[in-house]
Amino acid sequence: MCRQVFGFRLAMIAVAAPAALLNANPGLGTRLVGTAVVVTFMVSYVLFRDWERFGPLLLRHPTLLALDTLFGSLLLISAGPDTTLAYVSVCTPLLAGIAYSWRGAAVFASLQSLILLLVQTALHHHSSPAETLLLPGFCVITGAVGSTLRNLLLRFGTATQALTTMKARLAVAEAISAERARLAREMHDSVAKTLHGVALAAEGLAISASATHPNPTLLRQQAELVARSARRAATESREILSDLRRESDQADSTDVLRELAARTKDFSTRTGLQTDYHPAEEMAAPPVTPPVARQLLTIAEEAMENAHRHASATHIDVRAGVEGDQLCISVYDDGRGLPPDTTLDELRRAGHFGLVGMVERAASVGARIHIGRGAHAKGTEVLLQLPLAELTPTHGATT
């Protein structure tokens, strides 16, 4: 606002300067008025253009504004109080009120009013008392206006700061909530599922070992399955605790599909449920960052686990590959399917967070997920479609 005031002063000085120079006495008077024109014009211009740089200097030293007022009085004496310089004098209390509060406004309003009265007396202006007191009255009013504006700006600044602080706190709260939701998904979809698989594999190993005639080959396979599942649980736990963000470590889509094939085979071995993996025709695809790969694999594993636990399925088909401009992963089971009109809100209220977590994971990497019968007569298909444009290092950074 001070910048705008100095811009107005600059215009008024430019308009009134010729009259001041013409009315000045030849010789010393002209030089004094010329000096006053240059000083007041340059000060106004500098503060108008670079207020952020020179404004603090004026705020710290009120005497600078007092000197400017004295130079302005020379112009006022030369040009007369009837010129546009009278408006320049009214600006001084306004500036003082904005910069120095009501005390500064009172001091400079009094000083400027005294200067105006002295100029009118010195120039023998014959005017009524009302006309004589008009400009000094304006100085008092503008000083009060400046002080009021200062208070409003300070209150606005305090309110803005409070609002910024509140927004920052809300952002922190949202970040904490999002992190809790992420950790809940990770625990539900990865570590908990893997540990459950370890428990099942260990139970199978115990049953085989307690048989009358144990099969060494079967025992070795089951022991390897327990070890493999335990290692996977340890890896998943480390990823959750360290929240890996290895953007330079990338795996291409073929690696993801190969890993999906391996996990599908492990799932079939661990659960005994016939699960077949069918790769689609492979095409070149952009690199996949580890966070995106982890989300894709976790969604597929969650779909298989749901089919095994809840769908009473006898067969699962897993299909994956690049189709057109997107990476597609499909997990279909021949089970009883979802109840009609099932919604995520109902699942969330009922405490079934598997499908909810799958939808949230897909959204986090920019993928689309469809859960339903699809093109099949019965059962459930989880179809995940990730555009290849999302398989760049700038995508999928948040998990």
Buried (B, 14 or more C-beta within 10 A) or exposed (E): EBEEBBBBBBBBBBBBBEBBBEBBEEEEBBEBBBEBBEBBBEBBBEBBBEBEEBBEEBBEEBEBBBEBBEBBBBBBBBBBBEBBBBBBBBBBBBBBBBBBBBEBBBBBBBBBBEBBBEBBEEEEEEEEEEEBBBBBBBBBBBBBBBBBBBEEEEEEEEEEEEEEEEEEEEEEEEEEEEEEBBEBBBBBBBBBBBBBBBEBBBEBBEEBEEEEEEEEEBBEBBBEBBEBBBEBBEEBBEBBEEEBEEEEEBBBBBEBBBBBBEBBEBBBBBBEBEBEBEBBEEBEBBBBBBBBBBBBBBBBBBBBBBBBEBBEBEBBBBBBBBEEEBBBBBBBBBBEBBEEEBEBEEBEEEEBBBBBBBBBBBEBBBBEBEBEEEEBEEBBBBBBBBBBEBBEBEBBEEB
